Amino acid sequence: MKTALSYELVNMYSSLADNMYLNYKWYWENLTDWTAAVGFDSISLTLVPNQFNVGRGGAPRCTLAINTKYGSAEGYLKYLNESGIQNVSSFNISAQAVLADMFESGAKFEDLYPILFDHADDASDMLASLKGCCLNVSPTPAIGALKANLGEDPAAFERFADEAAACLNKIGEMTAKKGIRTCVTNEFWTLARGAEFDKFFQKLDRKAVGYTASTAMLKIAGSDPLEVLDKYFDDLGCVFLNDTAYTDTVGTYATATPEYPQEGEQQRLYRDLGLGDIDFAAVLRLLKSRDFQGYVVLEPRYTTNVPRAVLRTRTFWTKLTKEV
């Protein structure tokens, strides 16, 4: 079992005070220093499609930005190694991010999966150079966005799920040639959410596509993380440990902003690790008992205080591994 820290602890999607600093190279290099200082030697990055505004920024959020700031993937890896980070364990890409980019570029909705495939091709090239192993793919846009494009017809959703699965199978075959494993993820706002994951996963070629689980996403969707991890253990690529105390009582998953609830008593989805309701001791015990050899990615997703969360995550993991 190996560990990595997810850089999705930084919330790039809010307009909090001083959020402009998140686009500066020095901010992310500080984060890299903090990550190495507390003893993590691998990271996981979330990538969006290449676009001008993201590409000219200092955040490692697309391959264009990394190439622009470090010259190449090899240049970025050299910087990481000199800072104490050995590799980038995984990239995370999503159909939702592709759809958002298409909205800006004016592309047609039916071009979503060809664009996602090209995005995956580009990302997996760089991931191989960064000594990574898993390309984690969120397979569909948010259900709220799909309703805006497909309406409410269940048959249209089923056809769309088939198209998503076909694209993932192609991506899996393509990345395997580069030594990268493609894994589907289970965000609670997609067509692969919760109990629907079983049905979606059956559409996939399990020789080409694995599964990267996310504890908070499973719980928010009403699934038991332990049951899902045990059921799909042989398919696991990575396991993301993220925490939540949120219960979706108002159908947030199907709204336009599923990660930012606008109704209900609870309006914060994620917690720093150990501060929510996930039984991480049971999760780690299961992974150890089954001799999990992949990456456990620690993700205090969208934390409210990044330096504090890095320290908290180190303390959380140290205590948990001593306990289990």
QUITA-V572053 format. One record per residue. N is the residue number from 1. PHI is phi in whole degrees, 0 to 359 (* if undefined). PSI is psi in whole degrees, 0 to 359 (none if undefined). NEAR is the number of other C-alpha atoms within 12 Angstrom. Layout:
((N;PHI;PSI;NEAR) (N;PHI;PSI;NEAR))
This chain:
((1;*;131;20) (2;242;159;26) (3;236;151;36) (4;215;158;40) (5;255;130;46) (6;278;130;42) (7;279;7;43) (8;282;5;40) (9;295;336;40) (10;275;124;36) (11;272;102;29) (12;273;3;28) (13;248;10;19) (14;248;171;17) (15;241;43;11) (16;294;163;15) (17;302;139;9) (18;67;17;12) (19;295;343;16) (20;298;333;18) (21;294;339;20) (22;292;347;31) (23;266;2;25) (24;266;141;24) (25;301;320;25) (26;297;329;17) (27;297;315;24) (28;286;331;31) (29;287;328;27) (30;297;316;22) (31;300;320;36) (32;297;318;40) (33;298;316;25) (34;297;319;29) (35;299;312;37) (36;292;324;27) (37;297;328;18) (38;268;4;27) (39;102;7;25) (40;272;138;37) (41;239;13;30) (42;215;149;36) (43;229;164;46) (44;235;134;44) (45;242;144;39) (46;259;127;37) (47;247;142;42) (48;252;165;40) (49;300;153;38) (50;297;130;33) (51;209;159;23) (52;301;309;18) (53;295;320;18) (54;287;321;28) (55;295;330;26) (56;273;354;23) (57;276;176;28) (58;264;355;28) (59;281;134;39) (60;284;67;47) (61;252;352;40) (62;205;161;37) (63;296;328;42) (64;297;317;31) (65;296;317;31) (66;295;315;35) (67;295;323;27) (68;293;318;24) (69;274;333;28) (70;238;2;24) (71;89;324;16) (72;186;172;22) (73;299;322;32) (74;296;322;24) (75;294;322;19) (76;292;318;32) (77;297;321;32) (78;299;315;21) (79;299;314;25) (80;300;314;32) (81;301;317;22) (82;293;339;17) (83;266;357;25) (84;103;5;25) (85;257;126;33) (86;277;327;28) (87;195;171;39) (88;257;109;44) (89;293;324;44) (90;205;154;45) (91;250;146;51) (92;241;121;45) (93;234;161;46) (94;213;148;39) (95;295;330;46) (96;295;317;36) (97;295;323;33) (98;296;317;39) (99;297;319;34) (100;298;319;25) (101;293;323;29) (102;296;325;26) (103;298;321;17) (104;287;324;15) (105;273;345;18) (106;85;14;14) (107;292;158;17) (108;278;149;18) (109;302;324;26) (110;291;350;19) (111;271;3;22) (112;306;307;34) (113;283;327;37) (114;300;322;25) (115;290;320;32) (116;299;320;41) (117;299;315;35) (118;297;321;26) (119;299;316;37) (120;295;321;49) (121;299;312;33) (122;296;314;30) (123;295;319;46) (124;290;329;43) (125;302;311;29) (126;291;321;40) (127;299;321;42) (128;299;321;30) (129;290;336;27) (130;267;12;37) (131;63;35;31) (132;271;178;37) (133;229;330;38) (134;234;130;50) (135;258;107;52) (136;269;125;46) (137;239;119;51) (138;280;118;45) (139;280;335;52) (140;224;157;43) (141;297;172;45) (142;299;147;36) (143;302;323;34) (144;300;318;27) (145;292;324;29) (146;294;321;32) (147;298;325;23) (148;293;333;17) (149;258;331;21) (150;250;348;22) (151;81;206;15) (152;251;8;16) (153;288;115;14) (154;302;325;15) (155;295;324;12) (156;293;322;16) (157;294;322;28) (158;294;317;22) (159;296;322;17) (160;293;320;32) (161;298;321;34) (162;298;319;25) (163;295;319;28) (164;298;315;37) (165;296;319;36) (166;298;321;28) (167;294;317;37) (168;297;321;47) (169;299;318;33) (170;295;318;28) (171;298;317;42) (172;300;317;35) (173;295;321;28) (174;291;314;26) (175;287;332;36) (176;300;328;26) (177;292;343;17) (178;258;3;26) (179;81;18;23) (180;246;135;35) (181;264;126;41) (182;275;132;49) (183;229;134;45) (184;279;147;51) (185;247;173;44) (186;232;49;45) (187;305;143;45) (188;287;353;42) (189;256;4;41) (190;256;178;42) (191;288;354;42) (192;256;26;42) (193;279;144;37) (194;47;232;32) (195;295;340;25) (196;286;346;24) (197;298;319;36) (198;305;312;20) (199;295;318;17) (200;291;319;35) (201;295;331;35) (202;295;339;22) (203;281;347;27) (204;266;153;33) (205;277;106;24) (206;290;348;26) (207;283;335;21) (208;257;333;32) (209;230;126;39) (210;261;200;39) (211;223;128;44) (212;249;116;45) (213;270;152;46) (214;227;117;45) (215;297;315;47) (216;293;319;46) (217;298;320;44) (218;296;314;39) (219;294;317;35) (220;298;326;38) (221;279;359;34) (222;92;11;29) (223;263;157;28) (224;269;113;25) (225;305;321;38) (226;296;315;28) (227;297;318;21) (228;291;316;33) (229;299;319;34) (230;292;318;25) (231;295;320;18) (232;250;25;28) (233;304;317;28) (234;292;346;22) (235;260;355;30) (236;293;133;35) (237;262;298;39) (238;233;163;45) (239;233;119;51) (240;267;122;46) (241;265;109;49) (242;225;157;43) (243;240;154;36) (244;204;154;37) (245;234;18;26) (246;272;139;32) (247;238;122;28) (248;277;98;31) (249;258;356;17) (250;235;14;18) (251;72;36;23) (252;302;327;31) (253;302;334;36) (254;257;10;30) (255;270;176;25) (256;288;337;22) (257;230;71;24) (258;297;331;30) (259;273;358;34) (260;227;78;24) (261;303;137;25) (262;256;350;20) (263;228;165;18) (264;91;167;16) (265;286;326;14) (266;263;128;19) (267;229;16;22) (268;238;120;27) (269;281;313;37) (270;249;153;36) (271;234;158;30) (272;299;153;39) (273;302;131;40) (274;92;354;30) (275;254;3;23) (276;249;211;25) (277;252;0;26) (278;288;135;31) (279;272;86;26) (280;288;333;34) (281;298;318;24) (282;293;321;24) (283;297;311;33) (284;294;323;34) (285;298;318;22) (286;296;313;23) (287;297;320;33) (288;292;319;21) (289;294;333;15) (290;262;5;19) (291;57;54;17) (292;295;129;26) (293;252;358;20) (294;272;195;31) (295;270;132;33) (296;265;116;37) (297;258;118;43) (298;273;123;45) (299;224;94;43) (300;282;72;43) (301;303;130;39) (302;52;44;30) (303;300;158;32) (304;272;351;24) (305;211;102;20) (306;294;308;30) (307;302;318;26) (308;297;320;22) (309;294;324;34) (310;299;314;39) (311;294;315;25) (312;301;320;29) (313;295;320;39) (314;298;315;31) (315;296;316;21) (316;303;312;28) (317;290;322;33) (318;298;313;20) (319;294;318;17) (320;295;317;23) (321;289;336;20) (322;284;326;12) (323;287;322;13) (324;257;none;18))
